[in-house]
Amino acid sequence: MPMTETLREVRSSPAARRDVLFRACLTAFLMLFVGMVLTLLIADLMYPKAVHWRQAFTTGRPEVWFAIRLSLVTSTVTLIASVIVALPSAYVLSRFRLPGATLIDTIIDLPIVIPPPVIGLSLLVAFGPKGFGIDNFLEGRLGFGMMYEAWGIPLAQFMVAAGFCIRALKAAFDSINPRLEHVARSLGCSAWQAFWRVSLPLARNGLIAAAIMTWARAIAEFGPILFFSQATRMRTEVLPIAMFLKWSSGDIEGGVVLALLMIGIAAVTLVTFKKLGGKGYLW
């Protein structure tokens, strides 16, 4: 019997038809969600006209460029602080057995899963005079406060982004066989040298991917900034706040233009993340 006829019979068998139906049903749910996301993106792209883009970068140019600069500066500061904290934290969680590890894990994940405005409100309470009075202390000792100021934006971003960074870096360290460190120790390396010369180079792609996603998470943060730093034009106006201010003043088209800018930033970030093999570096 010719091979083509054999394959045709196999494909037309009841089991093969059930397999095709199974795949089609499951794929339909995937395509449904993809279609919903594409619908939103297409709606955003079609909403503003060319004149709205010109207005955003001509008459609204100072405000837009201020928001872009402030977003880039604060998210970069947040990235540096997050990596400084997350790198040792992730290594400890990956390699050491800590008492109360489940509780520690839960506390680290809390800022990721709770509504972002809760973080902003909690910062406001902690820094306020009825909380720990941290803002009054900073103003008295250093001459500047963080509540309702641009100084507080990196802190609001950090409280959410650092958890993402820790989780991503822990996944990177988890993927490295601890035996490699043990071999380095047996050859005379100290614990610090084994970490610096073995684990960290092997986790390089994970570190870069974590940094990219942490930066993207920081630049997209809105809720904590709105509560802790407030929405003040040309003062605490990062890109999400600028979009909110345009929407609240009735300039929907200008808000959509800024939304598309942030979508573009997010898309480039995700592509870069995946090019580095980052699909396994988040929880």
Rosetta blueprint (number, residue, H / E / L):
1 M L
2 P L
3 M H
4 T H
5 E H
6 T H
7 L H
8 R H
9 E H
10 V H
11 R H
12 S L
13 S L
14 P H
15 A H
16 A H
17 R H
18 R H
19 D H
20 V H
21 L H
22 F H
23 R H
24 A H
25 C H
26 L H
27 T H
28 A H
29 F H
30 L H
31 M H
32 L H
33 F H
34 V H
35 G H
36 M H
37 V H
38 L H
39 T H
40 L H
41 L H
42 I H
43 A H
44 D H
45 L H
46 M H
47 Y L
48 P L
49 K L
50 A H
51 V H
52 H H
53 W H
54 R H
55 Q H
56 A H
57 F L
58 T L
59 T L
60 G L
61 R H
62 P H
63 E H
64 V H
65 W H
66 F H
67 A H
68 I H
69 R H
70 L H
71 S H
72 L H
73 V H
74 T H
75 S H
76 T H
77 V H
78 T H
79 L H
80 I H
81 A H
82 S H
83 V H
84 I H
85 V H
86 A H
87 L H
88 P H
89 S H
90 A H
91 Y H
92 V H
93 L H
94 S H
95 R H
96 F L
97 R L
98 L L
99 P L
100 G L
101 A H
102 T H
103 L H
104 I H
105 D H
106 T H
107 I H
108 I H
109 D H
110 L H
111 P H
112 I H
113 V H
114 I L
115 P L
116 P H
117 P H
118 V H
119 I H
120 G H
121 L H
122 S H
123 L H
124 L H
125 V H
126 A H
127 F H
128 G L
129 P L
130 K L
131 G L
132 F L
133 G L
134 I H
135 D H
136 N H
137 F H
138 L H
139 E H
140 G H
141 R H
142 L L
143 G L
144 F L
145 G L
146 M L
147 M L
148 Y L
149 E L
150 A H
151 W H
152 G H
153 I H
154 P H
155 L H
156 A H
157 Q H
158 F H
159 M H
160 V H
161 A H
162 A H
163 G H
164 F H
165 C H
166 I H
167 R H
168 A H
169 L H
170 K H
171 A H
172 A H
173 F H
174 D H
175 S L
176 I L
177 N L
178 P H
179 R H
180 L H
181 E H
182 H H
183 V H
184 A H
185 R H
186 S H
187 L L
188 G L
189 C L
190 S L
191 A H
192 W H
193 Q H
194 A H
195 F H
196 W H
197 R H
198 V H
199 S H
200 L H
201 P H
202 L H
203 A L
204 R H
205 N H
206 G H
207 L H
208 I H
209 A H
210 A H
211 A H
212 I H
213 M H
214 T H
215 W H
216 A H
217 R H
218 A H
219 I H
220 A L
221 E L
222 F L
223 G H
224 P H
225 I H
226 L H
227 F H
228 F H
229 S L
230 Q L
231 A L
232 T L
233 R L
234 M L
235 R L
236 T L
237 E L
238 V L
239 L H
240 P H
241 I H
242 A H
243 M H
244 F H
245 L H
246 K H
247 W H
248 S H
249 S L
250 G L
251 D L
252 I H
253 E H
254 G H
255 G H
256 V H
257 V H
258 L H
259 A H
260 L H
261 L H
262 M H
263 I H
264 G H
265 I H
266 A H
267 A H
268 V H
269 T H
270 L H
271 V H
272 T H
273 F H
274 K H
275 K H
276 L L
277 G L
278 G H
279 K H
280 G H
281 Y L
282 L L
283 W L
